[in-house]
């Protein structure tokens, strides 16, 4: 294992960051009405419903990974009511992340052997950017988890230095210029190629 994890993990308290970001995203999801589910978001061709599903899927997949059950690559999960499922899935994943020794335990991940704190960092990074997508798609404020969005941006920068976006199978658009008066989460989104609505 290289020093990637040391550079990629920018959260000084991964579990507190997870708790704060989960709560911010939960509030966004709770304020989303069913008549908004078909609305577009800044995330490629994903609707609000797709984003809600992906948020739960992220928790599900990485919670399972933390429990030693690797996800099946290419297998998408669809949840009947992701807004309702989000809190329970977040709690289950949190319990897996908080298991004694997990944060320092090195185990296989989709990007090779990594300590658990890298997995928590990835989940926080994902929740911030897709929480931002959800906020944009539903007309909610974009100042999501400001204490953790800055560290998430630094982590994404490390990730793309190691794995250039043009070489990835996922479609990461080129970096955009953040809008005037950008929040920390706006800057994360712009770095990942999003444009604010």
N, C-alpha and C positions, 0 to 999 in steps of 0.2 A: 504494500500500500504506500502511495506517495504521500507528500505533504498536502495533497489536495484538501483533505478534510480540515486540516488546521486553517487553511485559507478560506474555505467555503463556509465554515460555521462561524457566523458573525454574531450570534446571539449569546450574550453573557449569561442568560438564564433561560434556556430553551423551554422549560415547562411553563414558566410564567408567560413567556411570549406566546406559547401555544394557547394558554388559557385566555389571554387578552384578545388575541386575534379570533379565536373561536367565538368568543362572546360578541365581538364586533360583527362578525359574519352572521351569527345567529339573529341578531337584531335586524340586519338587512333582510334576511330571509323571512322573518316574522312579519315584516312590513310589506312584503311582496304579496299582491293579491292575485288570485287565479286569472283574472282578466289581463294580467301582464305577462303570462307565461309565454305567449307567442311573440312577444316583442323582441326585436333584434338587440344584440349587444355588440360591443367593439371586438369581441373574440371571434374572428373569422366568420363562419356561418352559424354560430351557435346562438340559439334563442335564450331567453331568460330561463325557460324550463331546462334546456340543455346545461346551462351553468349550474342551476340548483342540483341537478343530477350529478354533475361532475364533482361538485363540492363534497357530496356524500360519498361518491365513489373514491375520491382521494383519501378520505378518512378511513373508509372500509379497506382499501388496498394496503395502505401503509400501517394501519392497525394490525391487519393480518400478518404483514411482513414482520412487524415487531414481535408477534407471537410465534414466529418461525414458519409461517405459511406463505411462501412466495406467491405473488399473483401470477395468473396465467396470462402471458403476453398476448396482446391482441384481443383479449376477451373483454368486451364492454359490459358493464352492469347497468341495468335500468331499475329504478326504484319507483314504486307506486306513488309514494308521497314523500319526496325528499325533504320538504320543509318540516314535516312531522318527524322524520327519521333523523334529522341533523343532530339534535341534542343528544339522543341516545348513542348515536354512532360516535359523536365527539367524545362522550364520556368513556365509551368502550376503548377507543383509541388512546385516550389520555391514560387510562389504567395500564395499557400495554407499554406506553412510553415511560411510565413511572415505576415499572417493575425494577426491583433492586439490581443495579449494575447495568441496566439496559443502555443508558446513554454512552457508556464507554465500551460496551461489548461490540466487537468487530464481527460483522456477518455479511453474507451476500446481499446485494441490493441490485436494482437495475443498472447501476453504473459501477458495479464491482464491489469489492470488499470495503465496507465503510462502518464507522462506529454509529451507534444509535442516534447520537446527536446530529449526525448528517441527515438522517431520515426525518427527525423532527424539524430541522432547518428547512428541508425541502417542503414539508407539509405547510409550514408557516409561509414560505415563499408563495406556494400555490394558492393558499387561502387569501393572501393579501391581493394578488393580482386578479383572481377570479371573483373575490369579493368586490373589487373595484369594477369589474365587468358587470356584476349584478347591480351595483349602485347606479352605474351609467344606464343600464337597460331599464331601470325602474324609476329613474329620476330622483335618486337619493343622493345625499352628500358624498363626496369622494374622499373625505379626510378619514381614511380607514386606518385604525391602529397606528397613529403617527409615531409613537415611540418605537415601533418595530419596523416600519416601512423603510427607514433609512438603512438599518442593518440588512434588511432583505435585498435592497438594491445593491449593496456591496457584495452580497452573496451571489446574486445573479451575475454580476460583473466577473466574479471569479469563475463561475460556471461556464460562461461563454468564452472566457480566455482559454479554458481547458477543452471545451466542446463548442467550436465555432458554430453559430446558428445556421450558417449555410450548409453545414455538413449533417445536420440533424434531419431525421425523418419527419419530425413535427414541423409545422409551418410557423416559424417565428419570423415576423415581418421585420424589416430594418428598423433600427432605432429612430424614434421621432423626436422632435423638439418639444419639450414640455411646454404647456400653455403658460401664459403670464399668470403669476400668482399661484403656481402649481403647489399642491399639497405633496407631502412625501410619497403618498400612494400614487398620485398623478405621475410622479417622476419614475416610479417603478413601471407603471403602465406604459409610459412613453418609451422607456428603455426596451421594453418587450415589443414595441411596434404598434401599440395602441394609439388611437386618436380619440380624444374626448368627444362626446356627442355635442 
